[in-house]
């Protein structure tokens, strides 16, 4: 059976694929045969037959690696010696890693607020306008671009060339600075503003998501509420403050928490644009660096666990808010 785990040739790979497909067909056929029998079968047997394989695969592919990561976080660099919480102590107390946590906190604060605010304002401005579909499509387009692709695009925008005779700026932003008579800047090198310029990329991507969800929530506001507010003399900012925002509060919570979770795990943008250099490192990229560059299994596992712990409160809050909104309905 070694050839199943070490398939090198094309024929072996096709054979492995065939075995996997055949196994899937056999398992599903057996499940359907059992549940389709004329005799009465307990519901729990039917549920176990359909959900059991998926749950087993989830346990093997998600739960098992998670538990192993927690286990490895209590061992040394090579995973041989038990060192207790030393990895966690190092990750939370050393200056290098405190800077990583601070950068991650900046991302988690700025990205959700900026993306949600821009998306909300844009959704309100283009709502029921003549060019609403086109305007929304333009903002939503970045959502279709991968994180790496967006990072490469913005890396070209921030591109810097020395300000010398005969040297033309290839970066859009620096060319604009030259046109208005200012000196070109190295946007991705100078801390701490380089972190802000990286955050712009994430906001650019996530604004489309925020705009789409919030626009749908705005359109779901009952017309009678809007008409009643107008009869009471509410217009403009007062309508936005006292009617629109309270009515779409559940959607705002979902957007903020969803973007915050994605921002906590940000990796591609930092990895592609700076590689974590110039004081731009975040937890996810530091985890990658420790695991695959420094070969530090214990510390990388501890960072992964810390990242998971940070995500949990946001997920719990999101679930509670969704339940409250369902109870109101």
C-alpha positions as CSV (number, residue, x, y, z in Angstrom):
1,X,0.0,0.0,0.0
2,X,3.0,2.3,0.0
3,X,2.3,3.3,-3.6
4,X,-1.0,4.9,-2.5
5,X,0.9,7.3,-0.2
6,X,3.9,7.8,-2.5
7,X,2.4,8.1,-5.9
8,X,5.0,9.6,-8.2
9,X,4.1,8.6,-11.8
10,X,1.1,9.7,-13.8
11,X,-0.3,6.2,-13.8
12,X,0.0,5.8,-10.1
13,X,-1.8,9.2,-9.5
14,X,-4.6,8.2,-11.8
15,X,-4.9,4.8,-10.0
16,X,-5.0,6.6,-6.7
17,X,-7.8,8.9,-7.9
18,X,-9.7,5.9,-9.2
19,X,-9.4,4.1,-5.9
20,X,-10.7,7.3,-4.1
21,X,-13.7,7.6,-6.4
22,X,-14.5,3.9,-6.1
23,X,-14.3,4.1,-2.3
24,X,-16.7,7.1,-2.3
25,X,-19.1,5.3,-4.6
26,X,-19.1,2.2,-2.4
27,X,-19.6,4.1,0.8
28,X,-22.4,6.3,-0.6
29,X,-24.1,3.2,-2.2
30,X,-24.0,1.3,1.1
31,X,-25.5,4.3,2.9
32,X,-28.3,4.7,0.4
33,X,-29.0,1.0,0.4
34,X,-29.3,0.9,4.1
35,X,-31.6,3.9,4.5
36,X,-33.8,2.9,1.6
37,X,-34.7,-0.4,3.1
38,X,-38.5,-0.9,3.5
39,X,-38.1,-1.9,7.2
40,X,-38.2,0.9,9.8
41,X,-34.9,2.3,10.7
42,X,-34.4,4.7,13.7
43,X,-33.8,8.3,12.7
44,X,-30.5,8.4,14.5
45,X,-29.2,5.7,12.3
46,X,-30.2,7.6,9.2
47,X,-28.7,10.8,10.6
48,X,-25.5,9.0,11.5
49,X,-25.3,7.3,8.1
50,X,-25.5,10.7,6.2
51,X,-23.6,12.9,8.7
52,X,-21.2,10.4,10.1
53,X,-18.7,10.3,7.2
54,X,-18.6,14.1,7.0
55,X,-18.2,14.5,10.7
56,X,-15.4,11.9,10.7
57,X,-13.6,13.8,7.9
58,X,-14.0,17.1,9.8
59,X,-12.7,15.6,13.0
60,X,-9.7,14.2,11.1
61,X,-9.0,17.3,9.0
62,X,-9.8,20.0,11.5
63,X,-10.2,18.9,15.1
64,X,-7.2,16.6,15.1
65,X,-4.7,19.2,13.7
66,X,-6.1,21.8,16.1
67,X,-5.5,19.5,19.1
68,X,-2.0,18.6,17.8
69,X,-1.2,22.3,17.4
70,X,-2.2,23.0,21.1
71,X,-0.1,20.0,22.1
72,X,3.0,21.1,20.2
73,X,2.7,24.6,21.6
74,X,4.0,23.2,25.0
75,X,7.1,21.8,23.5
76,X,10.5,23.2,22.4
77,X,11.6,24.2,18.9
78,X,12.0,20.6,17.7
79,X,9.0,19.2,19.6
80,X,11.2,17.0,21.8
81,X,11.2,18.6,25.2
82,X,8.2,19.7,27.2
83,X,8.7,23.3,28.3
84,X,5.2,24.2,29.5
85,X,4.0,27.8,28.7
86,X,7.4,29.2,27.8
87,X,6.4,29.6,24.2
88,X,3.3,31.6,25.2
89,X,5.3,33.7,27.7
90,X,7.8,34.5,24.9
91,X,5.1,35.4,22.4
92,X,3.4,37.7,24.9
93,X,6.4,39.4,26.6
94,X,9.3,39.7,24.1
95,X,9.4,43.1,22.3
96,X,9.5,41.5,18.8
97,X,6.2,39.7,19.4
98,X,4.6,42.5,21.2
99,X,5.2,44.6,18.1
100,X,3.5,41.8,16.1
101,X,0.5,41.9,18.5
102,X,0.3,45.7,18.3
103,X,0.3,45.7,14.5
104,X,-2.4,43.0,14.5
105,X,-4.5,45.1,16.9
106,X,-4.1,48.1,14.5
107,X,-5.3,46.0,11.6
108,X,-8.3,44.7,13.6
109,X,-9.4,48.2,14.7
110,X,-8.9,50.1,11.5
111,X,-9.9,47.7,8.8
112,X,-13.5,46.8,10.0
113,X,-14.3,50.4,11.0
114,X,-13.0,51.9,7.7
115,X,-14.4,49.2,5.4
116,X,-17.8,49.3,7.1
117,X,-18.0,53.0,7.3
118,X,-17.1,53.5,3.6
119,X,-19.4,50.7,2.5
120,X,-22.3,52.1,4.5
121,X,-21.9,55.7,3.2
122,X,-21.5,54.4,-0.3
123,X,-24.6,52.2,0.0
124,X,-26.7,55.1,1.2
125,X,-25.5,57.5,-1.4
126,X,-26.1,55.1,-4.4
127,X,-29.4,53.7,-3.1
128,X,-32.2,54.0,-5.6
129,X,-30.0,56.2,-7.9
130,X,-30.0,55.9,-11.7
131,X,-26.6,54.3,-11.9
132,X,-26.9,52.2,-8.7
133,X,-26.0,48.8,-10.4
134,X,-22.9,50.2,-12.1
135,X,-21.8,52.1,-9.0
136,X,-22.1,49.0,-6.8
137,X,-20.4,46.8,-9.4
138,X,-17.3,49.1,-9.4
139,X,-16.9,48.8,-5.7
140,X,-17.6,45.1,-5.6
141,X,-15.0,44.2,-8.3
142,X,-12.1,44.0,-5.8
143,X,-13.9,41.2,-4.0
144,X,-13.3,39.1,-7.0
145,X,-9.5,39.6,-6.9
146,X,-7.4,37.3,-4.7
147,X,-5.5,38.8,-1.8
148,X,-2.2,38.1,-3.6
149,X,-3.5,39.7,-6.8
150,X,-4.7,42.8,-5.0
151,X,-1.3,43.0,-3.2
152,X,0.6,43.0,-6.4
153,X,-1.7,45.6,-7.9
154,X,-1.1,47.9,-4.9
155,X,2.6,47.2,-4.8
156,X,2.8,48.7,-8.3
157,X,0.7,51.7,-7.0
158,X,3.3,52.2,-4.2
159,X,6.3,51.5,-6.4
160,X,9.2,53.9,-5.7
161,X,12.1,55.1,-7.9
162,X,14.9,57.3,-6.8
163,X,14.2,61.0,-7.6
164,X,17.0,61.4,-10.2
165,X,17.1,63.1,-13.7
166,X,15.9,60.8,-16.3
167,X,14.3,58.4,-13.9
168,X,10.5,58.1,-14.2
169,X,8.2,57.0,-11.5
170,X,6.4,53.7,-12.3
171,X,4.3,53.8,-9.2
172,X,1.0,55.7,-9.7
173,X,1.0,57.3,-6.3
174,X,4.5,58.6,-6.5
175,X,3.9,59.8,-10.0
176,X,1.0,61.9,-8.7
177,X,3.3,63.3,-6.0
178,X,5.8,64.3,-8.7
179,X,3.1,65.9,-10.8
180,X,2.0,68.2,-7.9
181,X,5.6,69.0,-7.1
182,X,6.3,66.8,-4.1
183,X,9.1,64.3,-3.4
184,X,8.4,60.6,-4.1
185,X,8.0,58.5,-1.0
186,X,8.9,54.9,0.0
187,X,5.5,54.0,1.2
188,X,6.2,50.4,2.2
189,X,9.4,51.1,4.1
190,X,8.8,54.0,6.4
191,X,7.1,52.8,9.7
192,X,4.5,53.2,11.1
193,X,2.7,54.6,8.1
194,X,3.6,51.6,6.0
195,X,1.2,49.5,8.0
196,X,-1.5,52.0,7.2
197,X,-0.7,51.7,3.5
198,X,-1.0,47.9,3.8
199,X,-4.4,48.4,5.6
200,X,-5.6,50.4,2.6
201,X,-5.4,47.3,0.5
202,X,-7.6,45.2,2.9
203,X,-10.1,48.1,3.1
204,X,-10.2,48.3,-0.7
205,X,-11.1,44.6,-0.9
206,X,-13.6,44.4,2.0
207,X,-15.5,47.6,1.2
208,X,-17.4,45.7,-1.5
209,X,-18.6,43.1,0.9
210,X,-19.7,45.7,3.5
211,X,-21.5,47.7,0.8
212,X,-23.4,44.7,-0.6
213,X,-24.6,43.4,2.8
214,X,-25.5,46.9,4.1
215,X,-27.2,47.9,0.8
216,X,-29.5,44.8,1.1
217,X,-30.3,45.7,4.7
218,X,-31.2,49.2,3.7
219,X,-33.5,48.0,1.0
220,X,-35.2,45.7,3.6
221,X,-36.3,48.7,5.7
222,X,-40.1,48.8,5.5
223,X,-41.4,51.7,3.4
224,X,-44.0,52.6,6.0
225,X,-41.2,53.3,8.5
226,X,-39.5,55.6,6.0
227,X,-42.7,57.4,5.1
228,X,-43.6,57.9,8.8
229,X,-40.2,59.3,9.5
230,X,-40.5,61.7,6.6
231,X,-43.9,62.9,7.8
232,X,-42.3,63.6,11.1
233,X,-39.8,65.8,9.4
234,X,-36.8,63.6,9.3
235,X,-34.5,64.1,6.2
236,X,-30.8,63.8,5.4
237,X,-28.5,63.1,8.3
238,X,-31.4,62.8,10.8
239,X,-33.0,60.1,8.6
240,X,-29.6,58.3,8.4
241,X,-29.0,58.6,12.2
242,X,-32.4,57.8,13.7
243,X,-33.9,55.4,11.1
244,X,-31.3,53.8,8.8
245,X,-28.6,53.0,11.3
246,X,-30.9,51.5,14.0
247,X,-32.8,49.5,11.4
248,X,-29.7,47.9,10.0
249,X,-27.9,47.3,13.3
250,X,-27.8,43.5,13.0
251,X,-26.3,43.8,9.5
252,X,-23.7,46.2,10.8
253,X,-22.7,43.8,13.6
254,X,-22.4,40.9,11.1
255,X,-20.2,43.0,8.7
256,X,-18.0,44.4,11.4
257,X,-17.4,41.0,13.1
258,X,-16.9,39.1,9.8
259,X,-14.3,41.6,8.5
260,X,-12.6,41.6,11.9
261,X,-12.3,37.8,11.8
262,X,-10.8,38.0,8.3
263,X,-8.4,40.8,9.4
264,X,-7.1,38.8,12.3
265,X,-6.0,36.1,9.9
266,X,-4.5,38.5,7.4
267,X,-1.5,37.0,5.8
268,X,-1.3,37.3,2.0
269,X,-1.1,41.1,1.9
270,X,1.8,41.4,4.4
271,X,3.6,38.4,2.9
272,X,3.4,39.7,-0.7
273,X,4.1,43.4,-0.1
274,X,6.7,43.5,2.7
275,X,7.3,39.9,3.9
276,X,6.7,41.2,7.4
277,X,9.8,43.5,7.2
278,X,9.9,47.2,8.2
279,X,7.8,46.7,11.4
280,X,4.8,45.4,9.4
281,X,4.6,41.9,10.9
282,X,1.3,40.4,12.0
283,X,0.4,37.2,13.8
284,X,-0.5,35.0,10.8
285,X,2.7,36.0,8.9
286,X,4.8,35.5,12.1
287,X,3.3,32.1,12.5
288,X,4.3,31.2,9.0
289,X,7.9,32.6,9.5
290,X,8.4,30.7,12.7
291,X,7.0,27.5,11.2
292,X,8.6,27.4,7.8
293,X,11.6,29.8,8.0
294,X,12.8,29.3,11.5
295,X,11.6,25.7,11.9
296,X,10.3,26.6,15.4
297,X,7.5,24.2,15.8
298,X,6.7,25.1,19.4
299,X,6.6,28.9,19.0
300,X,4.7,28.7,15.7
301,X,2.1,26.5,17.3
302,X,1.7,28.9,20.3
303,X,1.1,31.8,17.9
304,X,-1.5,29.8,16.0
305,X,-3.3,29.0,19.3
306,X,-3.2,32.7,20.3
307,X,-4.7,33.6,17.0
308,X,-7.5,31.1,17.5
309,X,-8.2,32.4,21.0
310,X,-8.4,36.0,19.7
311,X,-11.0,34.9,17.1
312,X,-13.3,33.0,19.5
313,X,-14.8,36.1,21.3
314,X,-15.7,37.7,18.0
315,X,-17.3,34.5,16.7
316,X,-19.3,34.1,20.0
317,X,-20.5,37.7,19.9
318,X,-21.5,37.3,16.2
319,X,-23.5,34.2,17.0
320,X,-25.3,35.9,19.9
321,X,-26.2,38.9,17.8
322,X,-27.6,36.7,15.1
323,X,-29.7,34.8,17.6
324,X,-31.1,38.1,19.1
325,X,-32.0,39.3,15.6
326,X,-33.8,36.0,14.9
327,X,-35.7,36.3,18.2
328,X,-36.9,39.8,17.3
329,X,-38.2,38.6,14.0
